């Protein structure tokens, strides 16, 4: 039986999630972030709570945006080499969506150099934040139960087809600064106080699912869409958690979701600085991962 190592990019927020996941042996491949003149490896020396507080108070944010950079080939090789040294036959790497940058491609390119040393499966999760990390966590749990890499890849592929990330950007500032909302749309959005409900489409791009007038209506619409996504599934058949950057909008979301009968069944997880820097400190929403029931076919 192959010895399998699970890896995940730092944008998966595993280090910001509950401590019980730290013992699963998941290797974290860190993305770089440059902020206020200092470069960080995500997860080291840059606390996300402090990061979003600093973003909220940033003077002239348009000229002082955080910048991100993918792991270097040398850094990636360190992780692959370590897996070989520790006697692993295979590695499964859950990467931030290719729709958000070149990290997935970089991981895949370096993996080709290891074809005769270790079997590496690089997975484009088509998402970021804890939705990405949760796939790696589920995979690590399957490794512990003795699943083969083929079984793990099929199970997490099933989950990836049904995963959801939905949130509301309380302010459009960072979407505009980062070029995700341009020209007339940016002007009209600010003038009309538009709050987009953002989500990840099946290509792994973070886009506006709907544009709604006023923050409260956007949060209400998010709850309505989420209810539709969950349908009649029992809570044991999904994992639902809050995703947020700064706390201000999350505090407004919680009383609204109660009116819709929405109950999360997992602790909230703050968005990683690399991912959240593009949305800003005013985002709140949900991550949803469906779990396959016995009556649901693995392949469809």
N, C-alpha and C positions, 0 to 999 in steps of 0.2 A: 504493500500500500504506500502511495506517495505521501511524503511529508510536505504539507502545504502551509505557506506563509501568507498571511493577509496583510495588505498595505492599504493606506488611504492618504490622500492629500490632506493637508492641514485644514483646508476649507471645510472639511467634514465635521468640524467642531467636536470631535470626540473628547478632546481635552477640556472642553467647556461643558460637557454633558455630565451626568451623574458618575461618581467615582467608581461605581461597580463595573464600569466598562474598561477601567484601566488594566485589569488583570487578564484581558483577553489576548494580550500579546500582539496587538495590531501595531504595525510599524507606521509612523507618521512621516510623510515626505512633505517638507515645509516649503511653502510659497513665500516669496519675499514681499515686504511692504516698506516703502519709503515714506516717512511722515515727519514733518517739521524738521527736516534736515538730517534725520537719522534713519538708517536702514535696519530693519528687523527681519528675523526669520519668524514667520507667524507661529504663535504659541510660546515664544521665548521673549520675555522682557516687554511685552505689550499686552496689558490686560484689556480685554474687550470692553468692559464697563467703563474704564478710564478713557479708552480710545473714543467711545461715542460721546462721552461728556466733553472731551476736548474738541471733537468735531462740531458739537452744538455751539460751542463758544468761540470757534475759530474766526479770527478777523480776516476779512477778505478771502473767504474760502475758495472763490473761483481761481485765485492765483496761488493757492496753497493746498491744492487737492492732494490726498494721498495717492501714491503711485504704486503699482504692483508689478511683480516680475516673476516669471515661472522659475522653478528650480533649475539649476545649471546641470548640464550633462554629468559633470564630475560629482555633484551631490547625489544625483540619481544612481550613479554607479556605486556609490558607497552603500546604498540600501540593497541593491542587487547583490553586491559582493558579500555583504554581511549575511544575506540569506543563504548563499552558497557555503560560506564558512560555517554556518550553524547547521549545515546538513540538510537543507530543504531541497526537495526535488522540483517543487513548483511554487510559484507566487501568483496571487491574484491581487491586482492593484485597482482599487476603486478611485477614479479620478474625477475632479471637478469637470463639469460639462465643457465639452469642446466649443460650445457656443459662447463661452465666456473668456476664451483665450487659448493659448497654445500649449498649456501644460499637458493635456492628454496626448497631443502629438509628440511632444518632447519625450514623455515616458515611453511611448510606443517605439519611437526611433531608437532610443538607447537600448530598449529590450531586444531589438534585432541583433545587437552585438553579442547577446548571451544565448543565442539559439542552441548552441552546442554545449551549454553549461547548465542551464536551468530553464524549465518551461515557464514562461511569464505570460500571463493573461492580463492585458491592460483594458479596463472597462470604462467606457465613456458613460458615466451615470446619468447624463442629460439633466443634471440638477446640481445644486450646491447646498451649503449649510448642513444641518444635521440630517437632512434627507439622504445626502451622500454618505455621511458617516454611519447612518443606521444600516445601510446596505452592507458596509464592511463589518459591522457588529453582527448582523444576522449570519454573514458568511463565516465569521470566526466561531460563532456558536455551532454552526454546522460542522466545521472542522473538528471541534471538540467531540462531536457525536460520531465522527468517523465517516462523514460524507466524502465522496470522491469530488475532485474538482469539476467533473462534468455535471454531477448532481447539484453542486453549489451554484455553478454558472446558470443552470436552467432555472433553479428556484429564484435566484436574484434577478434574472432576466424577466421572470413573471412579475416580480414586484416592481421592477423599473417601468414596465408598461402601464402600471396603475398608480404610481406614486404621484403625489400632488404637492405643490408649494403654492400657496396663495397668500397675498398680503396687500396691505394698503400703505402707500407712501403718503404720509400726512402732509408733506411739502414736496414740491417738485424741484427744489433747488439743485440737489445733487444729480438728479436725472438729467437736468439741463446742463449743469456744469460738465458732466461726463459725456455729453453728446448723445444721450439716449433719447432725449426729447429736443427737437430742433425747431428753429424758425417760427412759423406761424402757430404750430401746435404748442410750442413753449409759451409764446405770448398769450394765446387764447387760454391756455391751461391756467396760467397765473391769474389772468384777468377774471376768469370765471370761477376761480377757486376749485378747479378740477382735482379730484383725488383718484388716480387710477388704481384699479384692482389689478395687481401684477401677478403673473404666474409663469411657470416654465412650460413652453409648448413641447411637442414631441420631438422637435429638433434640438431641444436643450437651450433655447434662447429665452431670456427673461423679457417678457413683453406684456403690454397692457391687455388684460382679458376684457375689461370694460372700463370706460371712463365715466365717473359718477360725480355729480355736483355735490359738494360738501363732504367733509370727513365722516360725519355720522352716517350718511347714506351709503358711503363706500364701505364702511365697516358692516353695516346691515346687509348689504349685497354680498359681501364676502361670506357672511354666515349663511345666507340663503343658498349660495352655490355649494358651500361645504356640505350642507344638509343633503343636497341632491347627490353629491359625490358619495357620501356614506350610504345613503339609501336605507335598506332594512338590515344591514349587517350588524351583528352583535359586537359589542366592544372587544370581545376576545379575538375577533377576526380583523382587527386593525390596530394601528398605533397612531395616536393623534396627539400632537404637541404644539405648543405655542412657539413661534419663531419671532424674534424681535431684535431691534438694534437698541435704541434708547428705550427707556421704560414708559415714556409719556403716553404713547398711543396704545400700548398694551393695557394700561390702566383704564382706558376708555373702552377697549374692546371687551373686557371681561364682563361688565354688567350687560352689554348688548347680547353677547353669546348666551347668557343665562336665559334671556327671553326666548331664544330659539331652541332651548333645551340641549345646547351643545355642551358636552363634558369631555375635556381632554383626559386621556388615561396614561399620560407620560409627563414627566416634568418639563417645564419650558427650557429651551436651549437658546442662548444668545447667538446671533449670527457672527461668523468669523469676521475679523477686521478686513481681510482681503475682499470677501464678498460684500460686506456691508458698506465698504467705502464708496461703492458705486451707487448705493441707494440713499445713504445718509442716515442720520440718527433718529429718524421719525417713522420707522417702519414697524408694523406689527401684523401678524397673521398666523398661518398654520402650516405645519407639515403633516402629511397624511400618508401612511404606508399600509396598504392592504396586505393581509396575510392570507395565503391560500388555504381554503377549506378543503376537506377530504373529497367533497363532491365537485370540486372545480378542477378541470384538467390542467396538467402542467404546461402542455403545449397547445397553442390555439392559433 
